[in-house]
Amino acid sequence: MTLAVNIAQGGSNNVTMRNRIINGAMVLDQRNAGAAVTPTADTYTLDRWSVGMSQASKMTIQQSSTVPSGFSKSLSVTVASAYTPAASEWFGFFQKIEGFNSADLGFGAAGASTVTISFWVRSSITGSYGFSLSNSSQNRSYPVLYTVNSANTWEQKTITIPGDTSGTWVGATNGIGLLCIWSLGAGSSYLQTANAWGTGLGLGTTGQTNWITNAGATFYITGVQLEAGTTASPFEYRQYGTELVLCQRYFQKISGSINGGSYNQFANMAYENAATAWGVIALRATMRTQPTTAYNGTFTLSYGTQGTLINDANQTGGDLAVIGWTGGSGGAAGSSTYIRANNSTAVFISFSAEL
Amino acid sequence: MYKIWQKNPDYIYCIERLEDHAMIPLNPDNTDYQEYLRWLEAGNTPEPAEENQ
């Protein structure tokens, strides 16, 4: 066996971490744990993967066990309600790659690296499908078509795209470095010249398949890899824990039900005054930016005081979250308590810093 | 719809998105905050601030 090793830094294809896509094998689904969802707007589903839509409730998304050899999970999309996109409408899914993870490709300047994206796809509808690479402002894009040759059959696709030497790309920041978009239907406003960098957001070209028009159609994808260079290397498998931490930079969920308990504790707190207590949760990975905090289910303090969970964003950074309980009564300033689930296994706190 | 949570007018804790009770930081890199700013620019007004001393 011959192993090619390239340790150059700029636009490099190192043996490890060469895949710029996170959760390309679709193994992580922190939000829905494998349950199907039919979103009403652009929504993150499987970790790092967002569905995009111009009309609500047309597509159902789910982590699936229908896979090609060598994979355990895929992302499945099913047409929930067939729809013909108007000129300015589109349907599909995408992943945004952070600038820190793509800056070395050098887009926006001479010498920008060629990139290759490879993935496994299975669709009930044959034909040409649109894929596009775009920048943060969506005013530079490279639409390209790939073909699904056989219905309901796993096929691996490889697309090579020359680096864009024009336009504004965010570089080494926590903004959107690259936007990778798979179209499942797009109106004429999104159809541009294929295989060329252009202005605006092109998602495909004339003659592409509008999969979304087919009632009950299915589309599966897994093994997604974007790497520097002109050829697709074998899919880079990462250990589950490594992939999880990569995902947790953008979304993390602290569940109270890991042991099936109904009163699990989440954080120690101290009363600031009779009505309000504060506590700290150490985040599991440094997040991309200050996260949005969401609380699901019924919480209570140690002795059952009712109130509302809030968040002190001023003191919540990428590493620590400061959560507060307010609206209660009877607390003594400086005394301790803790926040716990209130007879529920469905309780969790999530932190989102998605792009 | 949104509601502001604050200690006082000079110290805002976060902005609550009422549809899912998500607590959003006032940080321009946070996409939920960017969406809130677009909502404000569209002429909308958040619910009166909830003040927690």
Interface residues (C-beta under 8 A of the other chain):
Chain A: N174 G175 N273 A275 T276 R288 T289 Q290 P291 T292 T293 A294 Y295 L309 I310 N311 D312 A313 N314 T316 G324 T326 G327 S352 A353 E354 L355
Chain B: W5 Y11 I12 Y13 C14 E16 R17 D20 H21 A22 M23 I24 P25 L26 N27 D29 N30 T31 D32 Y33 N52 Q53
